Amino acid sequence: MIDATELKLLKDALDTLDDGFRDLPDFKPDFDAAATADVLRTVAERMQDNYPYFHPQYAGQMLKPPHPIARIAYAMSLWINPNNHALDGGRASSAMEKECILELGRMFGWDGPLGHLTGGGTMANLEALWVSGRLHPGKRVLASEQAHYTHSRISEVLGIPFSAVPVTDDGRMDIGALEALLGEGDVGTVVATIGNTGLGAVDSLQDILALQSEVDFRLHADAAYGGYFGLSDELRDLTRRSYDALAQVDSIVIDPHKHGLQPYGCGCVLFRDPAVGQLYKHRSPFTYFSSAELHLGEISLECSRPGASAVALWATQKLFPLVQDGEFAAMLDDCLLAARRFWSLLQDGEHFVPLMEPELDIVVYAVAAPDAEAASARARQVFDKAAEQDLHLALIELPVELVRSYAPGIDANAPTVTCLRSVLMKPEHGEWIDRIIGILESSAESVS
């Protein structure tokens, strides 16, 4: 987990940073090193009370360790502690953020989008829906039943009506149901989820765009989880068509702190039309007179934002350019291949019923049982037994009829079924699949 090489690289980077300020008069803030060491030991001991998120045997929630370059760049920048609300609060880091936005935009086929980093996907989606609400006041937001709950919550915060669209058995938005809701005439925004967090399903963006040609609504792509997978060569053809259509949407959210190898929190919102920046216009009577150039605080609902996030992301994108056939894209390929192999091995066994074939790197599977209640109970038992062997999974509650699409023999004696869910988002997961399957099988045998 801790690599002495990283600490040396951080020290070298700090020495280089210090070289830029050697002309200043000597100044060194004082602090009690012994007392600080005591507190830090206590903090480190407290932090041991965590799941091993960095390890391949953690295959539960969407927790991917940041790459060493992101950790080091982020930590190094804290000696400056830039604030990217304005240019004079973070000159270098603001420039780095703008460069990051341009590269992220190019990944989606956009040249010069308006955008900025945020604290995470929730804030990024809030800004996208806020812009939609300003452009289509009083009109509804639609997102699928498997979309992240943040959309319904944000709509409530913004005072915008919201409706959920049913999904098909593969977890994608039901286009027929969407068309019926659009026919009611009061929809201003449709959210297409590019990799929903529960099932990893990618909404059929090309079909939604076809409806947009007939009905006037803004199309927002929540690609917080799945956005980077457009670089992968391993996408299924149907999924690839949705990614190829992303250049046509109005706004996109992506979370670099998921598959972008970044520390929390680093989200991003992008707008295809930079003119929406006029909606952010404000005046401040007392701050930031160092430059007449547009600064990031003028195109963001957030004020103070950590420049460290931009520094870390810039360094990571410099080491791993966002291009197809590159080293970063190969990491994404590894995640997809690991998920498919895991799903296939589950099919070959007798204890589990894998649900939809994974589009991305999320695999959902029920525990074989005669009815919904028994399947749910066994899933929770397998979850606990696997954890005893240091394999950490996640649980997901799904409608019984969706589960019965893949396990028709399960009696529907409950409205929902608790299933197991594995997010195989570490490139190393592929090398650990056999071990993970072995622990799962032994855990299932002990509870059957």
Sine and cosine of phi, psi and omega as CSV:
sin_phi,cos_phi,sin_psi,cos_psi,sin_omega,cos_omega
0.00,0.00,-0.76,0.65,0.00,-1.00
-0.99,-0.17,0.80,-0.59,-0.04,-1.00
-0.90,-0.44,0.85,-0.53,-0.01,-1.00
-0.87,0.49,-0.45,0.89,0.02,-1.00
-0.88,0.47,-0.63,0.78,0.01,-1.00
-0.89,0.46,-0.66,0.75,-0.02,-1.00
-0.91,0.42,-0.62,0.79,0.05,-1.00
-0.92,0.40,-0.67,0.74,0.03,-1.00
-0.88,0.48,-0.63,0.78,0.05,-1.00
-0.90,0.45,-0.69,0.72,0.02,-1.00
-0.88,0.47,-0.68,0.73,0.02,-1.00
-0.89,0.45,-0.67,0.74,0.01,-1.00
-0.90,0.44,-0.64,0.77,0.02,-1.00
-0.92,0.40,-0.58,0.81,0.06,-1.00
-0.89,0.45,-0.67,0.74,0.03,-1.00
-0.91,0.42,-0.68,0.74,0.05,-1.00
-0.86,0.52,-0.68,0.74,-0.05,-1.00
-0.90,0.43,-0.50,0.87,0.00,-1.00
-0.86,0.50,-0.48,0.88,-0.04,-1.00
-0.97,0.24,-0.12,0.99,-0.06,-1.00
-0.81,-0.59,0.31,0.95,-0.09,-1.00
-0.95,0.32,-0.29,0.96,0.00,-1.00
-0.98,0.21,-0.19,0.98,0.00,-1.00
-0.96,0.27,0.47,-0.88,0.12,-0.99
-0.85,0.53,0.51,-0.86,-0.03,-1.00
-0.84,0.54,0.72,-0.69,0.05,-1.00
-0.37,-0.93,0.79,-0.61,0.01,-1.00
-0.62,-0.79,0.94,-0.34,0.02,-1.00
-0.86,0.51,0.66,-0.75,-0.03,-1.00
-1.00,-0.05,0.57,-0.82,0.13,-0.99
-0.45,-0.89,0.35,-0.94,-0.05,-1.00
-0.99,0.10,0.99,-0.17,-0.08,-1.00
-0.90,0.43,-0.62,0.78,-0.04,-1.00
-0.92,0.40,-0.71,0.70,0.02,-1.00
-0.91,0.42,-0.62,0.78,0.03,-1.00
-0.88,0.47,-0.66,0.75,0.01,-1.00
-0.89,0.46,-0.64,0.77,0.02,-1.00
-0.88,0.47,-0.71,0.70,-0.02,-1.00
-0.91,0.41,-0.66,0.75,-0.02,-1.00
-0.90,0.43,-0.59,0.81,0.08,-1.00
-0.89,0.46,-0.65,0.76,0.03,-1.00
-0.90,0.43,-0.67,0.74,0.03,-1.00
-0.87,0.49,-0.71,0.71,-0.01,-1.00
-0.88,0.47,-0.63,0.77,0.04,-1.00
-0.92,0.40,-0.65,0.76,0.04,-1.00
-0.90,0.44,-0.62,0.78,-0.05,-1.00
-0.94,0.33,-0.22,0.98,0.10,-0.99
-0.92,0.40,-0.33,0.94,0.04,-1.00
-0.99,0.16,0.92,0.40,0.00,-1.00
-0.56,-0.83,0.42,-0.91,0.21,-0.98
-0.94,0.33,0.43,-0.90,0.00,-1.00
-0.98,0.18,0.95,0.30,-0.11,-0.99
-0.84,0.54,-0.48,0.88,-0.08,-1.00
-0.98,0.22,-0.26,0.97,-0.17,-0.99
-1.00,-0.06,0.56,-0.83,0.03,-1.00
-0.87,0.49,-0.35,0.94,0.05,-1.00
-0.99,0.16,-0.01,1.00,0.26,-0.97
-1.00,-0.02,0.96,-0.29,-0.03,-1.00
-0.76,-0.65,0.75,0.67,-0.06,-1.00
-0.95,-0.32,-0.99,-0.15,-0.06,-1.00
-0.99,0.13,0.03,-1.00,-0.06,-1.00
-0.99,0.14,0.96,0.27,-0.03,-1.00
-0.80,-0.59,0.98,-0.18,-0.05,-1.00
-0.94,-0.34,0.76,-0.64,-0.03,-1.00
-0.92,0.40,0.63,-0.78,0.08,-1.00
-0.92,0.40,0.49,-0.87,0.06,-1.00
-0.93,0.38,0.51,-0.86,0.02,-1.00
-0.78,0.63,-0.61,0.79,-0.02,-1.00
-0.91,0.42,-0.55,0.83,0.02,-1.00
-0.95,0.32,-0.67,0.74,0.04,-1.00
-0.87,0.50,-0.73,0.68,-0.08,-1.00
-0.93,0.38,-0.72,0.70,-0.01,-1.00
-0.90,0.45,-0.65,0.76,0.01,-1.00
-0.89,0.46,-0.75,0.66,-0.03,-1.00
-0.90,0.44,-0.68,0.73,-0.01,-1.00
-0.86,0.51,-0.66,0.75,-0.06,-1.00
-0.92,0.38,-0.34,0.94,-0.03,-1.00
-0.93,0.37,-0.30,0.96,0.08,-1.00
-0.94,0.33,-0.35,0.94,0.14,-0.99
-0.99,-0.11,-0.61,0.79,-0.02,-1.00
0.83,0.56,0.84,0.54,-0.04,-1.00
-0.94,0.33,0.49,-0.87,0.05,-1.00
-0.90,-0.44,0.91,-0.42,-0.10,-1.00
-1.00,0.07,0.38,0.92,0.12,-0.99
-0.95,0.32,-0.48,0.87,-0.05,-1.00
-0.46,-0.89,0.32,-0.95,-0.10,-1.00
-0.89,0.45,-0.62,0.78,-0.03,-1.00
-0.98,0.20,-0.10,0.99,0.10,-0.99
-1.00,-0.06,-0.29,0.96,0.00,-1.00
-0.24,-0.97,0.97,0.23,-0.12,-0.99
-0.90,0.43,-0.83,0.56,-0.04,-1.00
-0.92,0.40,-0.69,0.72,-0.07,-1.00
-0.93,0.36,-0.52,0.86,0.08,-1.00
-0.92,0.40,-0.67,0.75,0.05,-1.00
-0.89,0.45,-0.65,0.76,0.03,-1.00
-0.89,0.45,-0.64,0.77,0.01,-1.00
-0.89,0.46,-0.69,0.72,0.00,-1.00
-0.89,0.46,-0.62,0.79,0.05,-1.00
-0.91,0.40,-0.62,0.78,0.05,-1.00
-0.89,0.46,-0.67,0.74,-0.01,-1.00
-0.89,0.46,-0.66,0.75,0.02,-1.00
-0.88,0.47,-0.67,0.74,-0.02,-1.00
-0.94,0.35,-0.64,0.77,0.07,-1.00
-0.90,0.45,-0.65,0.76,0.04,-1.00
-0.88,0.48,-0.68,0.73,0.02,-1.00
-0.88,0.47,-0.53,0.85,0.04,-1.00
-0.87,0.49,-0.50,0.87,0.01,-1.00
-0.99,-0.14,0.08,1.00,0.02,-1.00
1.00,0.05,0.31,0.95,0.00,-1.00
-0.96,-0.29,0.66,-0.75,0.03,-1.00
-0.94,-0.35,0.96,-0.27,0.04,-1.00
0.97,0.24,0.75,0.66,0.05,-1.00
-0.95,0.30,0.31,-0.95,0.21,-0.98
-0.99,0.11,0.69,-0.73,0.02,-1.00
0.02,-1.00,0.15,-0.99,0.03,-1.00
-0.26,-0.97,0.21,-0.98,0.07,-1.00
-0.99,0.15,0.41,-0.91,0.02,-1.00
-0.71,-0.70,0.03,-1.00,0.04,-1.00
-0.95,0.31,-0.23,0.97,0.00,-1.00
0.24,-0.97,-0.06,-1.00,-0.06,-1.00
-0.91,0.41,-0.52,0.85,-0.02,-1.00
-0.89,0.45,-0.76,0.66,0.00,-1.00
-0.92,0.40,-0.60,0.80,0.02,-1.00
-0.90,0.43,-0.71,0.71,0.04,-1.00
-0.91,0.41,-0.57,0.82,0.04,-1.00
-0.86,0.51,-0.70,0.71,-0.01,-1.00
-0.91,0.42,-0.65,0.76,0.00,-1.00
-0.89,0.45,-0.69,0.73,0.00,-1.00
-0.96,0.29,-0.50,0.87,0.08,-1.00
-0.89,0.45,-0.71,0.71,0.05,-1.00
-0.88,0.47,-0.69,0.72,0.03,-1.00
-0.86,0.51,-0.67,0.74,-0.01,-1.00
-0.91,0.41,-0.55,0.84,0.04,-1.00
-0.94,0.34,-0.57,0.82,-0.05,-1.00
-1.00,0.08,-0.44,0.90,0.05,-1.00
-0.77,-0.64,0.92,0.38,-0.11,-0.99
-0.87,0.49,0.71,-0.71,0.07,-1.00
0.99,0.17,-0.06,1.00,-0.06,-1.00
-1.00,-0.08,0.42,-0.91,-0.11,-0.99
-0.95,0.30,0.46,-0.89,0.21,-0.98
-0.97,-0.26,0.71,-0.70,0.07,-1.00
-0.89,-0.46,0.68,-0.73,0.13,-0.99
-0.52,-0.85,0.36,-0.93,-0.09,-1.00
-0.95,0.31,0.32,-0.95,0.04,-1.00
-0.89,0.45,-0.37,0.93,0.04,-1.00
-0.99,-0.13,0.06,1.00,0.10,-1.00
-0.92,0.40,0.33,-0.94,0.01,-1.00
-0.89,0.46,0.63,-0.78,-0.03,-1.00
-0.88,0.47,-0.24,0.97,-0.02,-1.00
-0.87,0.50,-0.48,0.88,-0.06,-1.00
-0.94,0.34,-0.67,0.74,0.05,-1.00
-0.93,0.37,-0.63,0.78,0.00,-1.00
-0.91,0.41,-0.72,0.70,0.00,-1.00
-0.89,0.45,-0.66,0.75,0.01,-1.00
-0.86,0.51,-0.63,0.77,0.04,-1.00
-0.91,0.42,-0.69,0.72,0.01,-1.00
-0.87,0.49,-0.65,0.76,-0.04,-1.00
-0.99,0.12,-0.11,0.99,-0.02,-1.00
0.96,0.30,0.52,0.85,-0.01,-1.00
-0.95,-0.31,0.72,-0.69,0.05,-1.00
-0.88,0.48,0.56,-0.83,-0.04,-1.00
-0.68,-0.73,0.62,-0.78,0.12,-0.99
-0.68,-0.73,0.60,-0.80,0.04,-1.00
-1.00,-0.07,0.65,-0.76,0.00,-1.00
-0.99,-0.17,0.75,-0.66,0.03,-1.00
-0.84,0.54,0.34,-0.94,0.04,-1.00
-0.90,-0.43,0.37,-0.93,0.10,-1.00
-0.99,0.10,0.03,-1.00,-0.08,-1.00
-0.89,0.45,-0.34,0.94,0.01,-1.00
-1.00,0.01,0.09,1.00,0.05,-1.00
1.00,0.06,0.02,1.00,0.00,-1.00
-1.00,0.02,0.39,-0.92,0.07,-1.00
-0.85,0.53,0.71,-0.70,0.04,-1.00
-0.97,0.23,0.94,-0.33,-0.10,-0.99
-0.92,0.40,-0.58,0.82,0.05,-1.00
-0.89,0.45,-0.68,0.73,0.04,-1.00
-0.91,0.42,-0.62,0.79,0.04,-1.00
-0.89,0.46,-0.70,0.72,-0.01,-1.00
-0.87,0.49,-0.63,0.78,0.02,-1.00
-0.90,0.43,-0.67,0.75,0.01,-1.00
-0.92,0.38,-0.63,0.78,0.05,-1.00
-0.89,0.45,-0.51,0.86,0.00,-1.00
-0.92,0.40,-0.25,0.97,0.03,-1.00
-0.97,0.24,-0.23,0.97,0.20,-0.98
0.99,0.13,0.13,0.99,-0.06,-1.00
-0.85,-0.53,0.41,0.91,-0.05,-1.00
-0.99,-0.17,0.78,-0.62,0.03,-1.00
-0.97,-0.26,-0.43,0.90,-0.09,-1.00
-0.58,-0.82,0.68,-0.73,0.16,-0.99
-0.89,-0.46,0.76,-0.65,0.04,-1.00
-0.98,-0.18,0.89,-0.46,0.12,-0.99
-0.99,-0.12,0.81,-0.59,-0.02,-1.00
-1.00,-0.07,0.86,-0.51,-0.02,-1.00
-0.98,-0.19,0.98,0.21,-0.07,-1.00
0.99,-0.17,0.98,0.18,0.00,-1.00
-0.94,0.33,0.49,-0.87,-0.19,-0.98
-0.97,0.25,-0.32,0.95,0.02,-1.00
-0.99,0.15,-0.76,0.66,-0.15,-0.99
-0.90,-0.43,-0.21,0.98,-0.04,-1.00
0.97,0.25,0.26,0.97,-0.04,-1.00
-0.98,0.17,0.53,-0.85,-0.01,-1.00
-0.93,-0.37,0.88,-0.48,0.01,-1.00
-0.87,0.49,0.50,-0.87,-0.06,-1.00
-0.97,0.23,1.00,0.05,-0.13,-0.99
-0.90,0.44,-0.61,0.79,-0.02,-1.00
-0.90,0.43,-0.56,0.83,0.05,-1.00
-0.95,0.32,-0.58,0.81,0.04,-1.00
-0.93,0.38,-0.65,0.76,0.05,-1.00
-0.89,0.46,-0.58,0.82,0.04,-1.00
-0.89,0.46,-0.60,0.80,0.05,-1.00
-0.94,0.33,-0.55,0.84,-0.01,-1.00
-0.91,0.42,-0.42,0.91,0.04,-1.00
-0.94,0.33,-0.25,0.97,-0.01,-1.00
-0.95,-0.31,-0.43,0.90,-0.06,-1.00
-0.78,-0.62,0.65,-0.76,-0.03,-1.00
-0.99,0.11,0.96,-0.28,0.13,-0.99
-0.49,-0.87,0.41,-0.91,0.11,-0.99
-0.99,0.15,0.61,-0.79,0.01,-1.00
-0.91,-0.41,0.91,-0.41,0.00,-1.00
-0.94,-0.33,0.75,-0.66,0.02,-1.00
-0.98,-0.22,0.91,-0.41,0.12,-0.99
-1.00,0.04,1.00,-0.03,0.02,-1.00
-0.96,-0.27,0.51,0.86,-0.04,-1.00
-0.81,0.59,-0.71,0.71,0.00,-1.00
-1.00,0.05,-0.75,0.66,-0.21,-0.98
-1.00,-0.09,0.04,1.00,-0.18,-0.98
-0.83,0.56,-0.65,0.76,-0.08,-1.00
-0.94,0.34,-0.32,0.95,-0.11,-0.99
-0.92,0.38,-0.17,0.99,0.10,-0.99
-0.88,0.47,-0.32,0.95,0.04,-1.00
-0.99,0.15,-0.24,0.97,-0.11,-0.99
-0.97,0.24,0.55,-0.83,0.11,-0.99
-1.00,-0.01,-0.03,1.00,-0.15,-0.99
-0.97,-0.25,0.16,0.99,0.03,-1.00
-0.93,0.37,0.59,-0.81,0.15,-0.99
-0.91,0.42,0.41,-0.91,-0.08,-1.00
-0.85,0.53,-0.68,0.73,-0.02,-1.00
-0.90,0.44,-0.66,0.75,0.02,-1.00
-0.93,0.37,-0.65,0.76,0.01,-1.00
-0.84,0.54,-0.61,0.80,-0.01,-1.00
-0.89,0.45,-0.60,0.80,0.05,-1.00
-0.92,0.40,-0.68,0.73,0.02,-1.00
-0.91,0.42,-0.63,0.78,0.00,-1.00
-0.91,0.42,-0.35,0.94,-0.02,-1.00
-1.00,-0.01,-0.05,1.00,-0.09,-1.00
-0.88,0.48,-0.48,0.88,-0.02,-1.00
-0.89,0.46,-0.27,0.96,-0.08,-1.00
-1.00,-0.09,-0.09,1.00,-0.03,-1.00
-0.98,0.18,0.15,-0.99,-0.04,-1.00
-1.00,0.01,-0.53,0.85,0.00,-1.00
-0.47,-0.88,0.43,-0.90,-0.03,-1.00
-0.67,-0.75,0.65,-0.76,0.17,-0.99
-0.91,-0.42,0.70,-0.71,0.09,-1.00
-0.65,-0.76,0.58,-0.82,-0.01,-1.00
-0.94,-0.34,0.98,-0.20,0.11,-0.99
-0.87,0.49,-0.35,0.94,0.02,-1.00
-0.99,0.13,0.12,0.99,0.18,-0.98
-0.98,-0.19,-1.00,-0.05,-0.03,-1.00
-1.00,0.04,0.01,1.00,-0.01,-1.00
-1.00,0.02,0.17,0.99,0.14,-0.99
0.93,0.35,0.39,0.92,-0.08,-1.00
-0.97,-0.23,0.41,-0.91,0.17,-0.99
-0.93,0.36,0.37,-0.93,0.18,-0.98
-0.94,0.35,0.53,-0.85,-0.19,0.98
-0.94,-0.34,0.74,-0.67,-0.04,-1.00
-0.59,-0.80,1.00,-0.07,0.14,-0.99
-0.95,-0.30,0.00,-1.00,-0.02,-1.00
-0.39,-0.92,0.67,-0.74,0.13,-0.99
-0.87,-0.50,0.68,-0.73,-0.01,-1.00
-0.78,-0.63,0.64,-0.77,0.06,-1.00
-0.86,-0.51,0.77,-0.64,-0.01,-1.00
-0.89,0.45,-0.64,0.77,-0.04,-1.00
-0.98,-0.18,0.95,-0.31,-0.01,-1.00
-0.88,0.48,-0.26,0.96,-0.04,-1.00
-0.89,0.45,-0.34,0.94,0.02,-1.00
-0.92,0.40,-0.21,0.98,0.06,-1.00
-0.86,0.51,-0.39,0.92,0.04,-1.00
-0.88,0.47,-0.44,0.90,-0.02,-1.00
-0.94,0.34,-0.35,0.94,-0.02,-1.00
-1.00,0.05,-0.12,0.99,-0.20,-0.98
-0.81,0.59,0.74,-0.67,0.04,-1.00
-0.44,-0.90,0.20,-0.98,0.04,-1.00
-0.82,-0.57,0.65,-0.76,0.08,-1.00
-0.88,-0.48,0.81,-0.59,-0.09,-1.00
-0.98,0.18,-0.10,0.99,-0.18,-0.98
-0.65,-0.76,-0.04,1.00,-0.12,-0.99
-0.81,-0.59,0.48,-0.88,0.30,-0.95
0.90,0.43,0.93,0.38,0.06,-1.00
-0.96,-0.28,0.30,0.95,-0.11,-0.99
-0.99,0.16,-0.24,0.97,-0.07,-1.00
-0.41,-0.91,0.60,-0.80,0.09,-1.00
-1.00,0.07,-0.13,0.99,-0.02,-1.00
-0.94,0.34,0.58,-0.82,0.05,-1.00
-0.84,0.54,0.79,-0.61,0.01,-1.00
-0.94,-0.35,0.27,-0.96,-0.13,-0.99
-0.90,0.43,-0.45,0.89,0.03,-1.00
-0.92,0.39,-0.28,0.96,0.01,-1.00
-1.00,0.03,-0.10,0.99,0.03,-1.00
-0.77,-0.63,0.58,0.81,-0.03,-1.00
-0.54,-0.84,0.61,-0.79,0.12,-0.99
-0.97,0.24,-0.47,0.88,0.07,-1.00
-0.97,0.25,0.49,-0.87,0.11,-0.99
-0.99,-0.14,-0.99,-0.16,-0.01,-1.00
-0.87,0.49,0.76,-0.65,0.03,-1.00
-0.65,-0.76,0.61,-0.79,-0.08,-1.00
-0.94,0.34,0.89,-0.46,0.12,-0.99
-0.89,0.45,-0.38,0.93,0.01,-1.00
-0.85,0.53,-0.57,0.82,0.02,-1.00
-0.89,0.45,-0.66,0.75,0.02,-1.00
-0.92,0.38,-0.64,0.77,0.01,-1.00
-0.89,0.46,-0.72,0.70,-0.01,-1.00
-0.90,0.43,-0.67,0.74,-0.01,-1.00
-0.92,0.38,-0.66,0.75,0.01,-1.00
-0.87,0.50,-0.71,0.70,-0.01,-1.00
-0.89,0.46,-0.65,0.76,-0.02,-1.00
-0.92,0.39,-0.69,0.73,0.00,-1.00
-0.94,0.35,-0.42,0.91,0.09,-1.00
-0.94,0.34,-0.66,0.75,0.01,-1.00
-0.97,0.25,-0.60,0.80,-0.04,-1.00
-0.82,-0.58,0.99,0.12,0.00,-1.00
-0.85,0.53,0.54,-0.84,-0.06,-1.00
-1.00,0.10,0.95,0.30,-0.03,-1.00
-0.76,-0.65,0.48,-0.88,0.11,-0.99
-0.93,0.36,0.50,-0.87,-0.01,-1.00
0.93,0.36,0.19,0.98,0.05,-1.00
-1.00,-0.05,0.01,-1.00,-0.04,-1.00
-0.91,0.41,-0.62,0.78,0.02,-1.00
-0.91,0.41,-0.69,0.72,0.02,-1.00
-0.87,0.49,-0.59,0.81,0.01,-1.00
-0.90,0.44,-0.55,0.83,0.07,-1.00
-0.89,0.45,-0.65,0.76,0.03,-1.00
-0.91,0.41,-0.65,0.76,0.07,-1.00
-0.83,0.55,-0.69,0.72,-0.02,-1.00
-0.87,0.50,-0.63,0.78,0.01,-1.00
-0.91,0.41,-0.69,0.72,0.01,-1.00
-0.89,0.45,-0.69,0.72,-0.02,-1.00
-0.92,0.40,-0.60,0.80,0.05,-1.00
-0.89,0.45,-0.68,0.73,-0.01,-1.00
-0.90,0.44,-0.66,0.75,-0.01,-1.00
-0.92,0.40,-0.63,0.77,0.01,-1.00
-0.93,0.37,-0.65,0.76,0.04,-1.00
-0.87,0.49,-0.73,0.68,0.01,-1.00
-0.87,0.49,-0.67,0.75,-0.01,-1.00
-0.91,0.41,-0.67,0.74,0.01,-1.00
-0.92,0.38,-0.56,0.83,0.08,-1.00
-0.89,0.45,-0.62,0.79,0.04,-1.00
-0.89,0.46,-0.57,0.82,-0.06,-1.00
-0.97,0.26,-0.33,0.94,-0.03,-1.00
-1.00,0.06,-0.01,-1.00,-0.05,-1.00
-0.92,-0.39,-0.13,0.99,-0.12,-0.99
-0.99,-0.10,-0.27,0.96,-0.12,-0.99
-0.76,-0.65,0.45,-0.89,0.07,-1.00
-0.86,-0.50,0.99,-0.15,0.04,-1.00
-0.93,0.38,0.65,-0.76,0.01,-1.00
-1.00,0.07,-0.63,-0.78,-0.12,-0.99
-0.81,0.58,0.58,-0.81,0.08,-1.00
-0.87,0.50,0.74,-0.67,-0.11,-0.99
-0.91,0.42,0.74,-0.67,0.13,-0.99
-0.99,0.13,-0.61,0.79,0.02,-1.00
-0.90,-0.43,-0.79,-0.61,-0.08,-1.00
-0.88,-0.47,0.44,0.90,0.03,-1.00
-0.93,-0.37,0.78,-0.62,-0.01,-1.00
-0.86,-0.51,0.78,-0.62,0.01,-1.00
-0.89,-0.46,0.71,-0.71,-0.08,-1.00
-0.50,-0.86,0.64,-0.77,0.06,-1.00
-1.00,-0.02,0.37,-0.93,0.12,-0.99
-1.00,-0.01,0.75,-0.66,-0.03,-1.00
-0.85,0.52,0.77,-0.64,-0.03,-1.00
-0.27,-0.96,0.33,-0.94,-0.04,-1.00
-0.96,0.29,-0.41,0.91,-0.05,-1.00
-0.54,-0.84,0.14,-0.99,-0.09,-1.00
-0.89,0.45,-0.68,0.73,-0.02,-1.00
-0.90,0.44,-0.68,0.73,0.00,-1.00
-0.92,0.39,-0.64,0.76,0.01,-1.00
-0.88,0.47,-0.66,0.76,0.01,-1.00
-0.91,0.41,-0.70,0.71,-0.01,-1.00
-0.89,0.46,-0.69,0.72,-0.01,-1.00
-0.92,0.38,-0.58,0.81,0.04,-1.00
-0.88,0.48,-0.69,0.72,0.01,-1.00
-0.92,0.40,-0.58,0.82,0.03,-1.00
-0.93,0.37,-0.67,0.75,0.04,-1.00
-0.90,0.44,-0.65,0.76,0.05,-1.00
-0.82,0.58,-0.73,0.69,-0.02,-1.00
-0.95,0.33,-0.68,0.74,-0.03,-1.00
-0.91,0.42,-0.65,0.76,0.02,-1.00
-0.90,0.44,-0.64,0.77,0.01,-1.00
-0.89,0.46,-0.53,0.85,0.05,-1.00
-0.90,0.44,-0.39,0.92,0.04,-1.00
-0.97,-0.25,0.36,0.93,0.05,-1.00
0.90,0.44,0.46,0.89,0.19,-0.98
-0.95,-0.31,0.89,-0.46,-0.12,-0.99
-0.94,-0.35,0.85,-0.53,-0.06,-1.00
-0.91,-0.41,-0.12,-0.99,0.11,-0.99
-0.77,-0.64,0.36,-0.93,0.06,-1.00
-0.93,-0.37,0.53,-0.85,0.05,-1.00
-0.63,-0.78,0.68,-0.74,0.00,-1.00
-0.99,-0.14,0.85,-0.52,-0.06,-1.00
-0.81,-0.58,0.47,-0.88,0.06,-1.00
-0.86,0.51,0.65,-0.76,-0.08,-1.00
-0.88,0.48,-0.56,0.83,-0.03,-1.00
-0.93,0.36,-0.54,0.84,0.08,-1.00
-0.91,0.42,-0.70,0.71,0.01,-1.00
-0.90,0.44,-0.63,0.77,-0.02,-1.00
-0.91,0.40,-0.30,0.95,0.09,-1.00
-0.90,0.44,-0.45,0.89,-0.02,-1.00
-0.94,-0.34,-0.32,0.95,0.02,-1.00
-0.73,-0.69,0.95,0.32,-0.10,-1.00
-0.89,0.46,-0.29,0.96,-0.01,-1.00
-0.98,0.18,-0.16,0.99,0.00,-1.00
-0.97,0.25,0.82,-0.57,0.05,-1.00
-0.95,0.31,0.74,-0.67,-0.06,-1.00
-1.00,0.07,0.93,0.37,0.01,-1.00
-1.00,-0.04,0.22,0.98,0.09,-1.00
-0.46,-0.89,0.46,-0.89,-0.05,-1.00
-0.95,0.31,-0.39,0.92,-0.03,-1.00
-0.73,-0.69,0.28,-0.96,0.07,-1.00
-0.78,-0.62,0.76,-0.65,0.12,-0.99
-0.99,0.16,0.85,-0.53,0.00,-1.00
-0.89,-0.46,0.20,-0.98,0.09,-1.00
-1.00,-0.09,0.48,-0.88,-0.06,-1.00
-0.62,-0.79,0.75,-0.66,0.01,-1.00
-0.82,-0.58,0.80,-0.60,0.06,-1.00
-0.97,-0.24,0.94,-0.33,-0.10,-0.99
-0.98,-0.18,0.90,0.43,-0.17,-0.99
-0.99,-0.11,0.06,1.00,0.08,-1.00
-0.99,-0.11,0.75,-0.66,0.02,-1.00
-0.83,0.56,-0.46,0.89,-0.01,-1.00
-0.96,0.26,-0.19,0.98,-0.07,-1.00
-0.85,0.52,-0.55,0.84,-0.03,-1.00
-0.84,0.55,-0.57,0.82,-0.02,-1.00
-0.98,0.21,-0.17,0.99,-0.07,-1.00
-0.93,-0.37,0.03,1.00,-0.09,-1.00
-0.87,0.50,-0.70,0.71,-0.02,-1.00
-0.87,0.49,-0.67,0.75,0.02,-1.00
-0.91,0.42,-0.68,0.73,0.00,-1.00
-0.89,0.46,-0.69,0.72,0.04,-1.00
-0.88,0.47,-0.65,0.76,0.01,-1.00
-0.87,0.49,-0.69,0.73,0.01,-1.00
-0.92,0.40,-0.65,0.76,0.02,-1.00
-0.88,0.47,-0.71,0.70,-0.03,-1.00
-0.90,0.44,-0.69,0.72,0.00,-1.00
-0.92,0.38,-0.56,0.83,0.04,-1.00
-0.92,0.39,-0.66,0.75,0.00,-1.00
-0.92,0.39,-0.64,0.77,0.02,-1.00
-0.89,0.46,-0.54,0.84,-0.05,-1.00
-0.97,0.24,-0.25,0.97,-0.02,-1.00
-0.92,-0.39,-0.10,0.99,-0.07,-1.00
-0.99,0.17,0.00,0.00,0.00,0.00
